[in-house]
Amino acid sequence: MPYTWTTDNSTDGAEERLTIWPYRSLSKRGFAVFIMVTAGMISLPLLSVLGTVVLWGILPFFALVVGGIWYAIQRSYRDADMGEELRINPGAVHLVRTNVRGPAQTWECQSYWAKVHMHPTGGPVPHYMTLTGQGREGEIGAFLSEEERKRLYGEIVDALRRASQAQPEPAL
């Protein structure tokens, strides 16, 4: 699962922290192996023209293909350098979304009023999750898979319930 829960008991009341990141199917080591295997497979036909002038005509295209694959995968890694952090404690709920380009987005609310909603249809993705409270709404986990969002929804509901039960009802 591309998310983890941690609990910090050093603050007043326990704070639960959820860190979410996009799934990466190729590790850095897998990337290096993939580039080496691709370069090796593409260079096999070059053995037949080794020592001829034709090699120098084909070599730039070989380098362009390997360089293009390398750039595309590195761009995919950079685009996935985003994440979300949800902190839930008896007093407040804070959500911070770190974007690849642009400023970080924040959402916060008193934990008593915070609710998580699952939208099975009608959202940008199936089983779209939002946090609402005090007149504001923020999305959470839109880059996760549908199954991960379904599982995470129940975990967030439980964490919000624990936080709101630990805090007395706020005065209006």
C-alpha positions as a printed Julia matrix, in Angstrom:
172×3 Matrix{Float64}:
   0.0    0.0     0.0
   1.38   3.41   -0.86
   0.45   4.89    2.51
   1.43   4.51    6.16
  -0.14   5.38    9.5
   1.98   6.51   12.43
   0.94   7.54   15.94
   2.63  10.27   17.94
   1.8   10.09   21.66
   4.13  12.94   22.65
   1.5   15.66   21.98
  -1.63  16.32   24.05
  -3.69  13.29   23.08
  -2.51  10.9    20.43
  -1.96  12.3    16.95
  -2.42   9.91   14.06
  -0.51  10.74   10.91
  -1.31   9.35    7.47
   1.29   9.74    4.73
   0.15   8.95    1.16
   2.29   8.79   -1.99
   1.68   7.61   -5.57
   2.46   4.01   -6.38
   5.66   3.4    -8.34
   5.86   0.14  -10.19
   9.56   0.48  -11.06
  12.18   0.96   -8.34
  15.39   2.92   -8.96
  17.31  -0.36   -9.2
  14.71  -1.76  -11.59
  15.07   1.4   -13.68
  18.85   0.88  -13.98
  18.4   -2.79  -14.93
  15.69  -1.87  -17.47
  17.93   0.75  -19.15
  20.88  -1.69  -19.3
  18.77  -4.51  -20.75
  17.13  -2.16  -23.25
  20.5   -0.78  -24.37
  21.87  -4.32  -24.69
  18.89  -5.57  -26.72
  18.93  -2.54  -29.04
  22.69  -2.84  -29.57
  22.54  -6.49  -30.7
  21.77  -5.55  -34.34
  24.71  -3.13  -34.24
  27.1   -6.09  -34.01
  26.47  -6.86  -37.68
  27.71  -3.41  -38.75
  30.6   -3.21  -36.3
  33.71  -1.79  -37.98
  31.81  -0.19  -40.88
  30.8    3.37  -41.65
  27.13   2.36  -41.28
  27.65   2.02  -37.52
  28.3    5.77  -37.23
  25.06   6.49  -39.1
  22.98   4.23  -36.82
  24.69   5.07  -33.51
  23.06   8.51  -33.01
  19.59   6.94  -33.39
  20.52   4.25  -30.88
  21.6    6.93  -28.39
  18.41   8.91  -29.08
  16.19   5.88  -28.34
  17.96   4.99  -25.09
  18.07   8.66  -24.05
  14.36   9.08  -24.83
  13.41   6.05  -22.73
  15.61   7.3   -19.89
  14.05  10.79  -20.05
  10.47   9.44  -20.15
  10.94   7.25  -17.07
  12.75  10.02  -15.16
   9.9   12.42  -16.04
   7.42   9.87  -14.71
   9.37   9.72  -11.42
   9.38  13.54  -11.14
   5.64  13.72  -11.84
   5.05  11.24   -9.01
   6.98  13.38   -6.49
   3.81  14.39   -4.76
   2.11  13.29   -1.62
  -0.43  14.02    1.05
  -0.13  14.11    4.81
  -3.19  13.91    7.04
  -2.73  14.64   10.76
  -5.63  13.8    13.04
  -5.59  14.71   16.72
  -8.37  15.38   19.24
  -8.25  19.12   18.54
  -7.85  19.4    14.77
  -7.46  17.66   11.44
  -4.82  18.97    9.01
  -4.37  17.85    5.4
  -1.37  19.02    3.36
  -1.02  18.08   -0.29
   2.43  18.59   -1.8
   2.14  19.17   -5.54
   4.83  18.57   -8.16
   4.36  22.02   -9.66
   2.84  24.82   -7.68
   2.36  25.52   -4.01
   1.26  23.04   -1.37
  -2.46  22.96   -0.64
  -3.76  22.81    2.93
  -7.09  22.01    4.54
  -7.86  22.05    8.24
 -10.82  21.68   10.54
 -11.68  20.92   14.15
 -11.7   17.15   14.5
 -15.23  17.15   15.94
 -16.66  18.57   12.7
 -14.46  16.7    10.22
 -16.13  14.03    8.08
 -14.82  11.89    5.25
 -17.12  11.21    2.3
 -16.89   8.53   -0.38
 -18.38   9.42   -3.77
 -18.76   6.1    -5.68
 -19.64   7.99   -8.88
 -19.56  11.57  -10.04
 -16.0   12.36   -9.01
 -12.88  12.61  -11.17
 -12.11   8.98  -10.22
 -14.35   6.11   -9.02
 -14.8    6.08   -5.23
 -13.54   9.64   -4.87
 -12.84  10.69   -1.25
 -13.27  14.13    0.24
 -12.87  15.59    3.71
 -15.46  18.17    4.78
 -15.82  20.38    7.81
 -16.48  23.97    8.8
 -17.67  24.87    5.3
 -14.61  23.59    3.44
 -13.94  20.49    1.39
 -10.67  18.88    0.34
  -9.88  15.79   -1.71
  -7.69  13.03   -0.41
  -6.03  10.07   -2.12
  -7.25  10.78   -5.67
  -4.03   9.27   -7.09
  -4.53   5.96   -5.25
  -6.16   2.95   -6.9
  -9.86   2.33   -6.41
  -9.27  -0.58   -4.01
  -6.79   1.46   -1.96
  -9.28   4.34   -1.65
 -12.0    1.93   -0.48
  -9.72   0.49    2.22
  -8.38   3.89    3.25
 -11.89   5.31    3.62
 -12.69   2.95    6.5
  -9.37   3.66    8.19
  -9.91   7.43    8.03
 -13.46   7.07    9.38
 -12.1    5.1    12.36
  -9.32   7.62   13.01
 -11.77  10.56   12.9
 -14.12   8.72   15.28
 -11.3    8.12   17.76
 -10.24  11.78   17.6
 -13.76  13.19   18.01
 -14.45  10.87   20.97
 -11.27  12.03   22.7
 -12.3   15.69   22.4
 -15.38  17.13   24.15
 -17.99  18.8    21.93
 -16.86  22.34   21.06
 -18.93  25.28   22.27
 -20.86  27.12   19.57
